[in-house]
Amino acid sequence: MSAIAQRAIRLAERMSRLGTESAFEVLVRARALEAQGKEIIHLEIGEPDFSTPAHIVEAATRALHDGWTHYGPSAGLPELREAVAEYTAGYLGVPVDPDEVVVTPGGKPIMFFVILALVDEGDEVLYPNPGFPIYESMISFVGGRAVPYGLREDRDFDVDAEEIIDKITDRTRLVILNSPQNPTGGVMSRDGLEALADKLAGREIPVLSDEIYHRLIYEGEHSSLAQFPGMKDWTIILNGFSKTYAMTGWRMGWGVMRADLARQVAQLMTNSNSCTASFSQIAGIEALQGDQSSVGVMREEFRRRRSVIVEGLNRIPGFSCRQPRGAFYVFPNIRETKWNSHALADAILNEAGVACLGGTAFGQWGEGYLRFSFANSVENIERALERIESWASKKRI
């Protein structure tokens, strides 16, 4: 290689502000340990371990044979946008027009495109901390100022409406909500959402509501800010197929937002991905309109696993774990171990053979916690708990 070729390529300054999703980094390290012959139990990745239901796969196969292999509209096929509008209206109980729907290759583009469309350099965006790391990453990448609000264990990780309102300034351009939450498994109460809606009324601040886990709630029903008077026009709903239908690798999500913003987001799709794969979208219609029994089966299995992992973690000295109300994550408090989160997660991976994430992977206020995904079999969860408990006993935690 020539000396010139060895020089680092000059990157745009914004690349230094781009974060990452630590789950994939830990997965790479876990795979490297497996390549060395070590057995690792994977509780780090947030994806269902179920297969995509057969009727959805069959719909995609038919679509391929029927010629759904060409470009489609940037906002998504009209048939899928109509199906998404009907589905969303059904669970929200509010009218949704297909012109308010944009289909994207995964849910993350909705985060990215909405932030790109609404946030100028120096603008402020409120986001949950601990929270999905891509929120903060994208805010910083576009030159915005990421303003965290806390998700606290003493509130069962519910949102404090007063805290959000207190942090709004004349530079606030967007508020991000997530319920059910990653990483805490917390669910925003309807009373809390109502209080927030009352306080946001008349402020004309858009709210990005990440509802990707909305069908994975174990007690009560899902509520959305869009259901409250005056809030639908200011709420941007992020949702998708990955978690509900075990379709993570299909890369297909959607956003529901007022039609004028949807047109701008569709233009960002035109300039980036052109469109979402057409045959996948046909499968998406089947997912939304076909047999829904697999969703209930998966949710009940996650409920069973939740009980196993919460009970097991609470047996380990220094660990204290609340029962999550949604998603498929637990977020145990490990402060009594006297370890910091990152170091403890590393030790559990390298010495106990269990992959998990330190709480600081989800923001600085995640210190003192770990995140485990219970999207794995009961047998593997029990083996992981035995390994951690045995390791902790030897370390005299």
URCORVEN-V657245 format. One record per helix or strand of 2 or more residues. SS is the DSSP state (H for helix, E for strand). FROM is the first residue (numbers start at 0). TO is the last residue. Records with the same first field share a line. If there is no record, write none. Layout:
BEGIN
SS: FROM-TO + FROM-TO
END
This chain:
BEGIN
H: 2-5 + 12-16 + 21-34 + 53-64 + 77-91 + 97-99 + 107-117 + 132-140 + 152-154 + 160-166 + 189-199 + 224-226 + 231-233 + 247-249 + 258-271 + 277-288 + 292-312 + 334-336 + 340-351 + 358-361 + 363-365 + 377-394
E: 40-41 + 100-103 + 123-128 + 144-149 + 171-177 + 205-209 + 234-239 + 252-255 + 328-329 + 353-354 + 356-357 + 368-372
END
